Amino acid sequence: MTAADAIVLAGGRASRMGGVDKPAIVIGGRSMLDAALTAVAGCARTVVVGPHRPELSPAITQVREVPPGSGPVAAIDTGLHALQPDPAPLVVVLAADMPFLTDAAIAELLRQEAETGADAVFAADSSGRPQYLIGVWRRTALTAALARLDSLVNQPMKALVPDETVTVHLAGVADCDTDEEVRQARAVAQRSHPGSQTPPIRPLPLEEARGVLRGRLARLTAYRTELRAVRGAALAAPILAAGALPRFDVSAMDGYAVCGDGPWQLRRDVGFAGGQRPVGLLPGEAVRIATGAHVPDGTTGVLRDEFTSVTADNVLHRLPDSPRRDDIRRSGEDRRPGDLIAAEATPVTAGLVSAAASVEVTEGLVRGPVRARIVMTGDEIRSEGPLQLGQTRDSIGPILPDVLSWYGIHVVDRVHLRDTPTGFDDVLAATGEFDVLVIVGATGGGAADQLRGAVARAAAEILVPRLELRPGGSTLVAELPDHTTVLGLPGNPFAAIATLMALAPALVEGRTGAHPGRPYLGPLHNAASVAGPVPRVLPARRAPFGGFLAEPHRSTAHLGGLIDRDGLVVVPAHATDGTPAEFLPLHG
């Protein structure tokens, strides 16, 4: 059969569905984009056109139509250019909005094209309606059709359809364009897998999970506010200098403002920072001045205290062999109005707040900070009061607000959820005052572990079904229809804290749009003795000679292993001594 390339249109936000990322919607345990990529896995090359998705394989080319959101015709043209050089003679074109698409459907379209020699073969759904966004094209015909158009922006697909086409009735090609169609598709998927919530899904490696959170979590709404009040947010627009820095010429040192080459007659007045500016200097005059003071008119330089001597008749002299320096900070030498202070997506930190204030900027357009509700689960957990038979003390709920604050997450409240049939449904329904639900426990598969069932009933999108990490394998991350993030952590204290520390930065970056932080990497000197078949998270100390030393023994039932430790280390699978490992510092 003739070779074919594939162009998958994954343009992202769907206006008919409230602006959600439609290709990322999960139905039957996989996103609609995953369904499309699986269907074209046999093609020679695949191009995805849409917003960058860091979770995709590097083997898949990702491009964006210009301008973004300019319609499928413009996206197809962009995809065709990305297939150069040496494109295949056939091109599979499909939209990432068909949850039940299969590779068999694509194979049938390719077979029909080989038999008929048509310029394009399109699928038709059960009603007989042609689906122009699932078809096989002769590349030459598609290129010619694009070349005939005066403009590619917001053109309908019918503008490309050639005269010689074939339509094939296929199952599984119905698309999802509305919330109701998504709901119906999920119901069909649920009936296809009786006795389980979703088909089995592989655990995600830590870096892949982080990429999913950064790329697929819904962004928070941008708003303008005082920067000093939103530590942990990220800029939604760049910060530009409103004023010069320095605002005026100031002394860089304690000393004397002088006019001319000297010696100088020393006047009685003194220039202080924030004080009245001394009157202008005449040639041969000098005035005492402090660091940061506005230099008087006529100043040709500032002479440091250590380079001077003053005679009894108040004449100022430069000491012999002392260096000649200006020591004046000129107006605007650091920043001029309009200079970039911080780019969009920069986290709001104390340094940014200070740098912005120094150029007369106190407000900015931001997203965040992320607000969280903590939900502790289980009848066996008790926070206060004497323990009853079978109960255990809540040892992590009280410290979670502190840990979350390390990553700029503000805790709205903390609640305890008893083990009841509808408890999780009620928790997932009561959103609005927070952006993230941090739920500790009930993420496994035990009789009392009901979170996953409630998430499925809430029609949430599963972003991270499980983690390829020990401890922390049962971790769950999902997004509710109102874009609230659900972070389900294991119930064991060490597993919960370790997983939270590993994922919280990426979660914040995904919600606020902040640039990804730089990982803290170094050699793990005893890696061979602590590594296993899957990545592990262990307490660690900084080695005095650089790098880290992991603690081989730890219990997940308490946080005693963190006492007198500097942080956690992510141990790669099968690591050898000296392998670079990521360090997660304990900020408290």
Phi, psi and omega per residue, in radians:
M1 nan 2.498 -3.095
T2 -1.069 2.442 -3.120
A3 -1.146 2.611 -3.125
A4 -2.414 2.503 2.927
D5 -1.715 2.982 -3.131
A6 -2.314 2.414 2.992
I7 -2.067 2.058 -3.139
V8 -1.885 2.115 -3.119
L9 -1.571 1.966 -3.090
A10 -2.264 1.014 -2.996
G11 -1.167 -0.134 2.980
G12 1.693 -2.008 -2.899
R13 -1.133 2.317 -3.125
A14 -1.866 2.002 -3.080
S15 -1.127 -0.575 -3.129
R16 -1.310 -0.125 -3.125
M17 -2.157 0.527 3.069
G18 1.328 0.318 3.088
G19 1.467 0.258 3.138
V20 -1.241 2.802 3.086
D21 -1.391 1.576 -2.987
K22 -1.048 -0.791 3.138
P23 -1.040 -0.406 -3.111
A24 -1.529 -0.072 3.136
I25 -1.118 2.290 -3.102
V26 -1.644 2.213 3.076
I27 -2.353 2.171 -3.138
G28 1.163 0.514 3.047
G29 1.555 0.038 3.086
R30 -2.544 2.676 3.119
S31 -1.304 2.800 3.111
M32 -1.173 -0.480 3.033
L33 -1.188 -0.723 3.076
D34 -1.043 -0.689 3.121
A35 -1.080 -0.750 3.141
A36 -1.139 -0.763 -3.115
L37 -1.172 -0.621 3.081
T38 -1.143 -0.670 -3.107
A39 -1.152 -0.534 -3.097
V40 -1.859 0.343 -3.096
A41 -1.067 -0.424 -3.133
G42 -1.462 -0.032 -3.130
C43 -1.332 2.758 -3.089
A44 -1.129 -0.874 3.115
R45 -2.405 2.600 -3.132
T46 -2.223 2.302 3.055
V47 -2.047 2.256 3.028
V48 -1.825 2.157 -3.136
V49 -1.825 2.075 -3.119
G50 2.762 -2.982 3.121
P51 -1.088 2.571 -3.091
H52 -1.084 2.371 -3.131
R53 -2.176 1.790 -3.032
P54 -1.143 -0.260 -3.121
E55 -1.370 -0.206 -3.088
L56 -1.312 2.693 3.133
S57 -1.105 2.506 3.073
P58 -1.065 -0.343 3.129
A59 -1.238 -0.267 3.134
I60 -1.645 2.209 3.089
T61 -1.366 2.312 3.111
Q62 -2.046 2.250 3.117
V63 -2.395 2.928 -3.137
R64 -2.273 2.299 3.080
E65 -1.175 2.683 -3.135
V66 -2.159 2.152 -0.086
P67 -1.314 2.752 3.109
P68 -1.009 2.442 3.131
G69 1.361 0.378 -3.080
S70 -1.590 0.251 2.988
G71 1.774 2.911 -3.036
P72 -1.189 -0.566 -3.113
V73 -1.153 -0.803 3.093
A74 -1.095 -0.645 3.129
A75 -1.160 -0.706 3.123
I76 -1.108 -0.736 3.113
D77 -1.060 -0.733 3.093
T78 -1.093 -0.740 3.123
G79 -1.112 -0.685 3.112
L80 -1.078 -0.762 3.125
H81 -1.107 -0.576 -3.141
A82 -1.240 -0.294 3.141
L83 -1.497 -0.040 3.058
Q84 -1.364 2.661 -0.125
P85 -1.499 3.075 3.071
D86 0.988 0.957 3.097
P87 -1.254 2.738 3.066
A88 -1.281 2.743 -3.118
P89 -1.208 -0.383 3.116
L90 -2.013 2.641 3.127
V91 -2.317 2.157 2.996
V92 -1.523 2.191 3.118
V93 -2.079 2.171 3.105
L94 -2.640 2.655 3.072
A95 -1.591 2.605 -3.112
A96 -1.574 1.013 3.126
D97 -2.371 0.405 -3.126
M98 -2.070 1.738 -3.000
P99 -1.196 -0.369 -3.054
F100 -1.943 0.300 3.107
L101 -1.142 2.478 -3.111
T102 -2.239 2.832 3.067
D103 -1.155 -0.439 3.107
A104 -1.136 -0.631 3.115
A105 -1.142 -0.736 3.115
I106 -1.141 -0.704 3.132
A107 -1.089 -0.652 3.127
E108 -1.184 -0.680 3.087
L109 -1.105 -0.735 3.112
L110 -1.133 -0.669 3.135
R111 -1.138 -0.744 3.138
Q112 -1.121 -0.643 3.116
E113 -1.155 -0.718 3.137
A114 -1.118 -0.635 -3.103
E115 -1.345 -0.649 -3.020
T116 -1.689 -0.448 -3.071
G117 1.202 0.342 -3.123
A118 -1.179 2.732 3.081
D119 -1.188 -0.497 3.123
A120 -2.693 2.496 3.067
V121 -2.143 2.145 -3.096
F122 -1.993 2.649 3.032
A123 -1.458 2.652 3.007
A124 -2.143 2.442 -3.120
D125 -1.427 -3.014 -3.029
S126 -1.108 -0.396 3.115
S127 -1.519 -0.037 -3.111
G128 1.519 0.048 -3.116
R129 -1.331 2.186 3.108
P130 -1.107 2.446 3.094
Q131 -1.896 1.657 -3.049
Y132 -1.218 -0.215 3.099
L133 -1.764 0.453 2.849
I134 -2.562 1.766 -3.064
G135 -2.834 2.944 3.068
V136 -2.040 2.239 -3.098
W137 -2.044 2.570 2.819
R138 -1.283 2.233 -3.048
R139 -1.002 -0.692 -3.122
T140 -1.105 -0.681 3.132
A141 -1.188 -0.715 3.133
L142 -1.159 -0.744 3.123
T143 -1.086 -0.725 -3.140
A144 -1.159 -0.697 3.140
A145 -1.122 -0.705 3.095
L146 -1.134 -0.690 -3.094
A147 -1.165 -0.433 -3.118
R148 -1.320 -0.267 -3.059
L149 -1.490 2.417 3.086
D150 -1.227 -0.627 3.127
S151 -2.454 2.554 3.131
L152 -1.709 -0.233 -2.995
V153 -1.313 2.204 3.052
N154 0.983 0.585 3.046
Q155 -1.462 2.516 3.066
P156 -1.304 2.708 3.131
M157 -1.080 -0.502 -3.139
K158 -1.068 -0.378 3.128
A159 -1.169 -0.304 -3.116
L160 -1.721 -0.326 -2.955
V161 -1.084 2.138 -3.127
P162 -1.380 3.061 -3.136
D163 -1.268 -0.718 -3.068
E164 -1.645 1.635 -3.136
T165 -2.260 2.790 3.063
V166 -2.251 2.429 3.091
T167 -1.984 2.301 -3.086
V168 -2.105 2.212 3.071
H169 -1.319 2.141 -3.108
L170 -2.333 2.565 3.030
A171 -1.481 2.689 3.044
G172 1.377 0.310 -3.117
V173 -1.929 0.179 3.071
A174 -1.191 2.384 -3.127
D175 -1.702 2.934 3.130
C176 -2.063 1.861 -3.105
D177 -1.963 -0.145 -3.104
T178 -2.358 2.860 3.086
D179 -1.052 -0.663 -3.135
E180 -1.143 -0.700 3.106
E181 -1.143 -0.627 3.055
V182 -1.127 -0.762 3.130
R183 -1.068 -0.762 3.136
Q184 -1.135 -0.694 3.127
A185 -1.132 -0.677 3.106
R186 -1.141 -0.646 3.100
A187 -1.117 -0.736 3.086
V188 -1.078 -0.760 3.138
A189 -1.108 -0.663 3.133
Q190 -1.132 -0.717 3.131
R191 -1.176 -0.447 -3.129
S192 -1.325 -0.239 -3.116
H193 -2.285 1.142 -3.113
P194 -1.075 2.503 3.078
G195 1.480 0.024 3.102
S196 -2.550 2.744 -3.140
Q197 -1.324 -0.788 3.131
T198 -2.551 2.805 3.047
P199 -1.069 2.776 3.127
P200 -1.006 2.417 -3.117
I201 -2.241 2.426 -3.133
R202 -1.220 2.529 3.010
P203 -1.129 2.517 -3.131
L204 -1.562 2.350 2.958
P205 -1.026 2.691 -3.034
L206 -0.984 -0.836 -3.097
E207 -1.138 -0.632 3.099
E208 -1.158 -0.723 3.116
A209 -1.079 -0.736 3.100
R210 -1.079 -0.709 3.107
G211 -1.097 -0.671 3.097
V212 -1.092 -0.792 -3.126
L213 -1.118 -0.740 -3.131
R214 -1.171 -0.632 -3.003
G215 -1.636 -0.378 -2.987
R216 -2.091 -0.245 3.073
L217 -1.196 2.493 3.136
A218 -1.197 2.388 3.105
R219 -1.255 2.537 3.019
L220 -1.228 2.745 3.117
T221 -1.211 2.357 3.125
A222 -1.395 2.526 3.106
Y223 -2.663 2.805 -3.115
R224 -1.751 2.346 -3.103
T225 -2.800 3.046 3.060
E226 -1.181 2.219 -3.079
L227 -1.118 -0.632 -3.075
R228 -1.160 -0.259 -3.096
A229 -1.659 -0.012 -3.000
V230 -2.295 0.810 3.023
R231 -1.022 2.358 -3.088
G232 1.723 -0.188 3.034
A233 -1.422 3.134 3.059
A234 -2.346 2.581 -3.124
L235 -1.168 2.313 3.030
A236 -1.678 -0.063 3.063
A237 -2.693 2.669 -3.106
P238 -1.155 2.718 3.024
I239 -1.740 2.151 3.108
L240 -1.970 2.529 -3.123
A241 -1.110 2.291 3.060
A242 -1.618 -0.393 3.133
G243 -2.377 2.975 3.122
A244 -1.393 2.722 3.050
L245 -2.379 2.041 -0.148
P246 -1.111 2.783 3.124
R247 -1.197 -0.527 -3.129
F248 -2.589 2.995 3.135
D249 -1.165 2.170 -3.104
V250 -2.254 2.755 3.087
S251 -1.283 2.361 3.110
A252 -1.541 -0.176 -3.059
M253 -2.528 2.808 2.900
D254 -1.269 2.334 -3.132
G255 2.934 -2.300 -3.049
Y256 -2.389 2.296 2.955
A257 -1.438 2.250 -3.037
V258 -2.227 2.762 3.070
C259 -2.215 2.039 -3.136
G260 1.666 -2.943 -3.021
D261 -1.581 -0.257 3.110
G262 1.519 2.948 0.029
P263 -1.151 2.955 -3.009
W264 -2.228 2.522 3.030
Q265 -1.429 2.128 -3.069
L266 -1.475 2.155 3.101
R267 -1.429 2.940 -3.082
R268 -1.467 -0.429 -3.082
D269 -1.293 2.806 -3.080
V270 -2.316 2.427 3.065
G271 -1.736 2.093 3.130
F272 -1.936 2.630 3.049
A273 -1.105 2.214 -3.120
G274 1.448 -0.130 3.139
G275 -1.611 -3.028 3.141
Q276 -1.199 2.399 3.141
R277 -1.243 2.285 3.100
P278 -1.076 2.662 3.101
V279 -1.163 2.842 -3.042
G280 -1.051 2.606 3.134
L281 -1.559 2.515 2.982
L282 -1.711 2.767 3.093
P283 -0.937 2.314 -3.132
G284 1.517 0.087 3.122
E285 -1.842 2.743 3.067
A286 -2.507 2.697 3.100
V287 -2.443 2.455 3.084
R288 -1.096 2.423 -3.092
I289 -2.563 2.565 -3.136
A290 -1.812 2.775 3.085
T291 -0.993 2.298 3.109
G292 1.534 -0.071 3.133
A293 -1.371 2.599 3.102
H294 -1.223 2.082 -3.101
V295 -1.270 2.544 -3.130
P296 -1.261 2.768 3.042
D297 -0.987 2.556 3.128
G298 1.558 -0.114 -3.117
T299 -1.179 2.250 3.073
T300 -1.800 -0.188 3.111
G301 3.105 2.927 3.034
V302 -2.027 2.235 -3.120
L303 -1.781 2.079 -3.084
R304 -1.115 2.658 3.128
D305 -0.946 -0.763 -3.019
E306 -1.263 -0.135 3.135
F307 -1.837 0.237 -2.982
T308 -2.242 2.835 2.918
S309 -2.488 2.580 -3.110
V310 -2.160 2.211 3.141
T311 -1.426 3.023 -3.089
A312 -1.129 -0.464 -3.138
D313 -1.648 0.426 3.050
N314 1.073 0.726 3.027
V315 -1.846 2.224 -3.103
L316 -1.626 2.293 3.124
H317 -2.158 2.574 2.981
R318 -1.464 2.293 3.116
L319 -1.128 2.515 3.129
P320 -1.023 2.519 3.075
D321 1.141 0.165 3.086
S322 -1.335 2.535 -3.098
P323 -1.171 2.614 3.100
R324 -1.686 1.986 -3.105
R325 -2.296 2.675 3.133
D326 -1.349 -0.875 3.140
D327 0.940 0.634 2.999
I328 -2.132 2.251 3.012
R329 -1.555 1.999 -3.034
R330 -1.392 2.609 3.130
S331 -0.976 2.201 3.084
G332 1.371 0.116 -3.093
E333 -1.226 -0.453 3.073
D334 -1.572 -0.855 -3.131
R335 -2.475 2.506 3.004
R336 -2.021 2.710 3.109
P337 -0.926 2.319 -3.114
G338 1.645 -0.207 3.100
D339 -1.122 2.537 3.087
L340 -1.291 2.151 3.092
I341 -1.683 -0.776 3.125
A342 -2.652 2.382 -3.093
A343 -1.397 2.826 2.990
E344 -0.958 2.517 -3.140
A345 1.417 0.080 3.059
T346 -1.338 2.292 3.079
P347 -1.099 2.526 3.097
V348 -1.459 1.897 -3.138
T349 -2.103 3.052 3.085
A350 -1.043 -0.676 3.126
G351 -1.104 -0.732 3.125
L352 -1.150 -0.755 -3.140
V353 -1.034 -0.758 -3.139
S354 -1.174 -0.793 -3.119
A355 -1.089 -0.679 3.121
A356 -1.192 -0.742 3.141
A357 -1.082 -0.566 -3.109
S358 -1.172 -0.301 3.098
V359 -2.051 0.498 2.999
E360 1.205 0.548 3.068
V361 -2.079 2.074 3.124
T362 -2.053 -0.238 3.136
E363 -2.062 2.791 3.086
G364 -2.796 2.860 3.045
L365 -1.541 2.103 -3.002
V366 -2.343 2.872 2.899
R367 -2.114 2.262 -3.133
G368 1.738 -2.958 0.062
P369 -1.238 2.816 3.135
V370 -1.199 2.321 3.094
R371 -1.850 2.421 -3.039
A372 -2.270 2.554 2.896
R373 -1.933 2.301 3.094
I374 -1.687 2.281 3.107
V375 -2.133 1.957 3.037
M376 -1.608 2.389 -3.024
T377 -2.096 2.728 3.008
G378 1.932 2.292 3.073
D379 -1.133 -0.373 -3.064
E380 -1.419 -0.137 -3.069
I381 -1.659 2.356 3.059
R382 -2.398 2.272 -3.111
S383 -1.500 -0.733 -3.054
E384 -2.320 2.811 3.087
G385 1.448 2.986 -3.112
P386 -1.181 2.539 3.130
L387 -1.351 2.466 3.047
Q388 -1.692 3.000 -3.125
L389 -0.994 2.239 3.106
G390 1.500 -0.027 -3.122
Q391 -1.670 2.789 3.093
T392 -2.380 2.697 -3.080
R393 -1.311 2.416 3.029
D394 -1.277 1.838 -3.065
S395 -1.751 -0.080 -3.140
I396 -2.081 -0.450 3.126
G397 -0.952 -0.800 -3.117
P398 -1.140 -0.424 -3.094
I399 -1.718 -0.194 -3.108
L400 -1.039 -0.680 3.083
P401 -1.012 -0.673 3.118
D402 -1.152 -0.783 -3.118
V403 -1.117 -0.751 3.129
L404 -1.111 -0.594 -3.137
S405 -1.151 -0.421 3.081
W406 -1.013 -0.493 -3.062
Y407 -1.868 0.250 3.098
G408 1.387 0.265 3.125
I409 -1.594 2.208 -3.127
H410 -1.682 2.175 -3.113
V411 -1.507 2.175 3.124
V412 -1.411 -0.823 3.093
D413 -2.849 3.015 3.129
R414 -2.351 2.213 -3.095
V415 -2.219 2.823 3.101
H416 -2.020 2.186 -3.109
L417 -1.853 2.126 3.088
R418 -1.318 2.829 3.118
D419 -1.386 1.645 3.122
T420 -2.258 2.757 -3.085
P421 -1.068 -0.572 -3.050
T422 -1.992 0.144 -3.056
G423 -1.022 -0.809 -3.109
F424 -1.203 -0.611 3.083
D425 -1.055 -0.717 3.130
D426 -1.162 -0.706 3.139
V427 -1.110 -0.759 -3.111
L428 -1.247 -0.364 3.132
A429 -1.491 -0.428 -3.040
A430 -1.624 1.120 3.133
T431 -1.873 3.050 3.067
G432 2.381 -0.668 -3.105
E433 -1.712 0.111 -3.106
F434 -2.614 2.897 -3.078
D435 -1.863 -0.402 -3.070
V436 -2.365 2.327 2.949
L437 -1.741 1.967 3.083
V438 -1.692 1.850 -3.047
I439 -1.905 2.139 -3.104
V440 -1.812 2.057 3.134
G441 1.718 2.944 3.070
A442 1.182 0.395 3.127
T443 -1.699 -0.134 -3.104
G444 -1.462 -2.607 -3.107
G445 -2.126 0.339 -3.111
G446 -1.354 3.094 -3.078
A447 -1.100 -0.559 -3.114
A448 -1.674 0.034 -3.069
D449 -1.620 1.570 -2.961
Q450 -1.855 0.058 -3.050
L451 -1.103 -0.792 -3.050
R452 -1.096 -0.681 3.094
G453 -1.118 -0.715 3.128
A454 -1.164 -0.666 3.112
V455 -1.095 -0.721 3.106
A456 -1.126 -0.740 3.136
R457 -1.147 -0.484 3.132
A458 -1.417 0.054 -3.135
A459 1.026 0.630 3.115
A460 -1.389 2.675 3.049
E461 -1.558 2.141 3.100
I462 -1.387 2.019 3.129
L463 -1.659 -0.785 3.079
V464 -2.193 1.775 -3.085
P465 -1.286 -0.645 3.082
R466 -2.768 2.860 3.136
L467 -1.971 2.451 3.010
E468 -1.496 1.315 -3.013
L469 -2.782 2.451 3.090
R470 -2.234 2.200 -0.141
P471 -1.302 3.010 3.101
G472 2.011 0.096 -3.063
G473 -1.074 -0.500 -3.085
S474 -1.503 0.102 -3.123
T475 -0.994 2.480 -3.134
L476 -2.305 2.308 2.983
V477 -2.228 2.259 -3.119
A478 -2.454 2.898 3.087
E479 -2.224 2.155 3.132
L480 -1.287 2.843 -3.140
P481 -0.992 -0.471 3.109
D482 -1.552 0.195 3.070
H483 1.350 0.154 2.983
T484 -1.185 2.339 3.110
T485 -1.499 2.356 3.044
V486 -1.901 2.026 3.078
L487 -1.924 1.802 3.131
G488 -1.647 2.021 -3.103
L489 -1.802 2.639 3.066
P490 -1.034 2.720 -3.099
G491 -1.350 -0.440 3.131
N492 -1.181 2.327 -3.026
P493 -0.952 -0.862 -3.098
F494 -1.162 -0.715 3.133
A495 -1.080 -0.707 -3.135
A496 -1.124 -0.831 -3.105
I497 -1.176 -0.740 -3.130
A498 -1.088 -0.772 -3.140
T499 -1.180 -0.711 3.111
L500 -1.054 -0.793 3.140
M501 -1.122 -0.562 -3.123
A502 -1.321 -0.536 -3.019
L503 -1.876 -0.404 -3.015
A504 -0.995 -0.778 3.140
P505 -1.034 -0.747 3.139
A506 -1.170 -0.619 3.103
L507 -1.101 -0.804 3.130
V508 -1.106 -0.738 3.128
E509 -1.088 -0.663 3.125
G510 -1.173 -0.722 -3.099
R511 -1.350 -0.641 -3.071
T512 -1.661 -0.235 -3.074
G513 1.362 0.255 -3.127
A514 -1.177 2.622 3.041
H515 -1.042 2.483 3.073
P516 -1.036 2.404 3.106
G517 -1.268 2.807 3.114
R518 -1.454 2.246 3.131
P519 -1.196 2.624 3.129
Y520 -1.689 1.746 -3.036
L521 -1.950 2.613 3.065
G522 -2.965 2.901 -3.126
P523 -1.212 2.358 3.048
L524 -1.693 1.853 -2.924
H525 -1.241 -0.482 -3.134
N526 -1.983 0.616 -3.047
A527 -1.049 -0.700 -3.049
A528 -1.062 -0.584 -3.066
S529 -1.442 -0.217 -3.095
V530 -2.085 -0.168 -3.102
A531 -1.294 2.710 3.088
G532 -2.366 -2.927 -3.118
P533 -1.279 -0.310 3.049
V534 -2.237 2.781 3.122
P535 -1.023 2.542 -3.138
R536 -2.203 2.731 3.012
V537 -2.058 2.167 -3.056
L538 -2.346 2.666 2.990
P539 -1.087 2.649 -3.066
A540 -2.634 2.776 3.030
R541 -2.079 2.608 2.974
R542 -1.267 2.287 3.112
A543 -1.331 2.480 -3.118
P544 -1.099 -0.363 -3.118
F545 -1.830 0.327 -3.134
G546 1.681 2.646 -3.097
G547 1.429 -2.797 -2.989
F548 -2.417 2.766 3.019
L549 -2.223 2.115 -3.128
A550 -1.510 2.635 3.075
E551 -1.575 2.100 -3.035
P552 -1.266 -0.438 -3.051
H553 -1.972 2.223 3.076
R554 -2.733 2.640 3.069
S555 -1.944 2.437 3.114
T556 -1.435 -0.111 -3.040
A557 -1.391 -0.186 -3.141
H558 -2.757 3.047 -3.090
L559 -1.831 0.328 3.124
G560 -1.033 -0.495 -3.134
G561 -1.204 -0.183 3.125
L562 -1.595 -0.153 -3.137
I563 -1.154 2.299 3.133
D564 1.042 0.548 3.042
R565 -2.039 2.703 -3.098
D566 -1.552 -0.327 -3.119
G567 2.934 -2.771 3.105
L568 -2.049 2.735 3.093
V569 -2.266 2.395 3.093
V570 -1.597 1.939 -3.056
V571 -1.586 2.024 3.121
P572 -1.098 2.684 3.098
A573 -1.071 2.406 3.065
H574 0.990 0.556 -3.087
A575 -1.236 2.631 3.049
T576 -1.919 2.845 -3.101
D577 -0.976 2.338 -3.127
G578 1.563 -0.061 3.111
T579 -1.074 2.343 3.065
P580 -1.074 2.342 -3.130
A581 -2.341 2.664 3.124
E582 -1.496 2.325 3.138
F583 -1.847 2.313 3.113
L584 -1.968 1.751 -3.014
P585 -1.231 2.553 2.970
L586 -1.445 1.977 -3.020
H587 -1.391 -0.382 -3.044
G588 -1.347 nan nan
